[in-house]
Amino acid sequence: METTDKQDAPTAAVVVDPDGVVRGWSEGGQLLLGWSARETVGRPVADLLADPLPGFPTGGDTGPARVLALRHRNGSTVDAEVTSHPLHGADGRDLGRVVTAQRWDRRPVIADRAFEQCPFALGVYDPDLRFLWINATASAVIAHSEEQVLGEKYRELFPELDGLAYTNKLSEVARTGVPARLITIFRPLGSNYANAWATSMWPVRDKEGRVRAVANWGFDMSAEYWARQRLLVLGEASSGIGLALDVISTAEELSKASVPGFVDLVTVDLFEEVLHGDEPPLFAAFTVNGTVALRRAGRHGVQKDADERPEPPALIHYSPNSVAVRCMAAGRSTVQLAAEPGPGGEWGFGPGLAADPAHWPPGNPVIDGTLGAKGLTGRITVPLLARGAVLGVAAFARSDRPESFTADDLILAEELAAKAAVAIDNARRYTREHTTALTLQRSLLPQRLPSQHAIEVASGYLPAGASAGVGGDWFDVIPLSGARVALVVGDVVGHGLHASASMGRLRTAVRTLADVDLPPEELLTHLDDLVMHLPDGLQPEGRFESTGESGATCLYAVYDPVSRRCTLASAGHPLPLVISPDGALTPVPGAPGPPLGIGGLPFEAIELELPAGSLLALYTDGLVESRERDVDQGTAELFRVLSEPADSLEALCDAAMKAMLPEHRTDDAALLLARTRALSPDHVAVLEVEPDFTQVAQARQFAADRLSAWGLEEEAFVTELVVSELVTNAIKYGQPPIRLRLIRGTSLICEVSDASDTSPHLRRARIFDEGGRGLMLVAQLTQGWGTRHSTNGKTIWCSQAIGSL
């Protein structure tokens, strides 16, 4: 059995005379070093050494083999095991030596063939990157045979690869002797697919440790590499899509997550109903005038102008036979390629999906030559399906890269579209809920502030950002008897429909209690009791948590323009800012009481006397508190903004809202500004009435004289009747002291006070009753009447409309 082969394991035999001149050269020498007998015989044997070696080849009798670097004919070096044997004639004369040389790394032939036939690309280069050896796989990769590359420099043979990471890393390993690993993207000539190669490079050293060569192996890991890249794109998209509960933002997140890691251009088109939070139309309703209308909600690409999207989203019309419409109708994706894919795509572990048509779904891919005219090499159109509804369509296109789409790319596009569709549907549903809650809240807030004479008012309200949801901030202005006015601001914990509904219940309750004309502290006590007895409280969970967090806060203030006194009480709400006419901050004594819903704790009233022109700022914590600043900093900033000059109170309110609120708000914010007015003493008339029925006529005359002085003679008849009835009832059923007060404001107000707590009741008198018609007459002749209690008794009041002040 043959165990050696000249081609596999050449052995050079050289005859050297005593002077060191070559006298004989074997065929093995030519196979090993490339030199022929004609080129070597007659030359000093030392010329075959890469490094001079004194005394070679003489040096004694047979000894152990030595590893020497020999010069190959092509200029490279060959490490060989060299042995030297003395040569003698018949007479014992020294004829020289016989020198034999074999590659020092010689292995059995079967081992050499194993390396030659290895499916990995193997190569060995000298320190100058000359090819010393490559196997068959490496030859196929570089499209050059071993004979064509041996002795050639890598950079000169492949100038297009000079300066690239792979070539530079080979040189670095040869220079430093430090092994390296590298992943290189390599596209074979004529292929539509890029291969990813995992390469390991290491230095080859001799026994003395010197770097004599650089070796490398390369493994085509394209299937694994591109699968990992797709997974990275999918992972990044999963963490980035759906962060904002906004339809447009989610569509843009899908388009941006896919470029440039996956494709060069992504467009996302949605039905207009989806943008508004409504249910998407059924397929039967897709077509309008023979076309399907969608809104371009997202667009992003590698080109500078690829992500330009007009506001509002542009209307895109698709014909019924377009790919997009067919995809939405069938609920299946379509892959279009500009041309048949070229060869390539065969990876290290067998054919990839691109080279295996069995992995493509039926009907894919479709060769569409019109894509080339649009500058595209391929496009994947995917319907956006979520919970059984079609929301729109997404298109993934490639233009700048030559890689053709594969079935794996289709799977990735469908995964991205599926995640985005669910996020878009969530955003759509949230948009609908947010719009409903915002509509409800705005309907419950004052549409316009009521007309009254006590103060000049301006208000501002901004809901939280879409991601936070509508909150429960609210405010109100309530005209009260005696030309007074109530200012209210409150905040319900939570967001969404529950907070809006709870805010509406609180506002209604405050208005009802204000109609009874309760003092601020008593009104909050009743409001607190109401919150405690609501079936589900004001918490989103339906109960108050053990943490002590309240369901709502409220500030109720009453301003009297006659006395210029402001009385207020707070249930866990920030106290108002009070700015005097000269711009100084007026401190508000006291502290907020407990929030609503705690129960059992008192509310204390705070009284302030305000000069005319004072500014009261009632606000919710969303205006002054944020992630960037605490409450104290926000309050100081609000005071600074309100101290700046403005053309009007409305302009000042708008400036404050704009300056205080960040672009991305996490809470609602409400601001109510009130500039106080003082009612002139000439517009108030007071008469002390003795408890004697003879005083009724005097009271009527007093009212007639005062109305005449005010130029209100037309209201005198009704006023005399009202004064007569109210004073008579006070004398008959009340207790002294009795006082009549007339106030001329936006309306004419008549008040009769006494020290009794007994309140009159309106009833319908029967035919034969002698009394009981007085209050009925008052109610019919005036705009309104009522009773308010104080610590010293009660006041019966009524108001009449007047022409002008």
Number of C-alpha atoms within 10 A of each C-alpha: 3 4 7 11 10 11 11 15 18 20 24 21 20 24 24 27 22 15 12 19 18 24 19 16 21 15 17 22 21 20 17 22 22 15 19 16 17 10 11 20 17 15 15 15 21 18 14 18 16 17 13 11 10 9 9 12 23 18 12 9 11 11 10 10 14 13 19 20 22 24 19 19 15 13 13 21 22 22 19 22 20 22 18 24 18 20 18 12 9 6 6 8 9 13 15 22 23 19 21 20 25 21 20 17 10 14 12 13 14 11 11 15 13 12 16 18 14 15 17 19 24 23 20 22 26 23 20 17 21 23 24 21 18 24 22 19 19 22 18 12 13 13 12 14 14 17 12 12 18 18 21 20 17 19 16 12 15 12 10 9 14 14 11 10 12 18 15 13 17 24 16 16 20 24 14 10 19 11 18 15 15 14 17 18 15 14 16 16 13 9 16 20 24 20 23 22 21 17 20 17 24 20 24 19 13 14 7 6 8 11 19 18 23 27 22 20 19 23 18 23 19 23 21 15 17 16 15 12 13 20 13 14 19 20 13 13 21 17 10 16 25 24 14 17 23 22 28 20 18 26 26 21 21 29 31 23 23 24 19 16 12 20 24 21 25 29 23 26 25 27 24 21 15 25 23 15 23 15 18 21 15 11 14 7 9 19 15 12 8 11 16 20 20 23 20 25 27 25 23 25 23 17 11 8 10 14 18 12 15 10 8 9 17 13 17 14 14 17 16 16 10 11 18 23 22 17 19 22 16 10 15 15 25 21 26 23 24 20 16 13 20 13 14 19 26 18 20 18 13 10 13 20 18 24 18 13 14 10 14 17 14 9 9 16 21 15 15 16 16 14 18 14 9 10 13 21 25 27 26 24 27 28 28 29 22 18 9 7 17 23 29 26 24 30 22 25 26 25 19 14 14 16 18 23 23 22 21 18 21 23 14 19 23 20 16 24 26 17 19 28 29 18 23 31 29 19 27 25 20 20 23 18 17 24 19 17 23 20 14 18 25 16 12 18 18 15 8 10 15 13 13 18 19 25 23 17 22 20 24 17 21 19 22 20 17 18 17 19 26 30 30 29 32 29 26 20 23 19 21 17 23 24 22 21 23 22 21 23 25 27 28 26 19 23 21 22 23 21 26 28 18 24 27 21 15 22 22 13 17 21 18 12 18 20 16 15 19 15 20 23 23 17 21 27 19 16 20 25 16 17 22 19 11 12 10 13 19 27 20 18 11 13 14 18 11 7 6 10 13 20 25 27 25 31 27 27 23 23 26 24 24 18 14 18 18 19 18 23 27 30 28 20 25 21 23 22 21 23 21 17 15 9 16 12 14 15 12 13 10 13 17 20 22 20 22 27 26 17 14 10 12 14 22 19 19 18 17 16 13 24 16 17 17 20 28 21 21 25 31 27 21 24 25 20 19 18 8 8 12 12 15 11 13 19 21 12 17 20 18 12 17 20 16 11 11 12 7 10 19 16 13 20 23 16 15 21 21 13 13 19 19 13 9 11 20 19 24 24 26 23 24 23 25 21 20 25 21 18 20 12 10 11 15 15 16 15 15 15 22 15 19 11 16 10 17 21 15 14 21 20 16 19 26 20 15 19 21 14 11 13 12 18 14 12 17 19 12 15 26 20 15 26 28 21 18 24 30 21 17 25 20 12 13 22 16 16 17 20 19 23 18 24 22 24 21 18 20 24 24 24 24 24 28 24 19 18 16 13 16 14 11 14 11 11 13 10 6 6 9 8 8 14 15 18 19 14 15 23 16 10 16 17 14 15 18 18 19 19 19 13 7 12 18 19 24 22 24 25 27 18 14 14 10 8 12
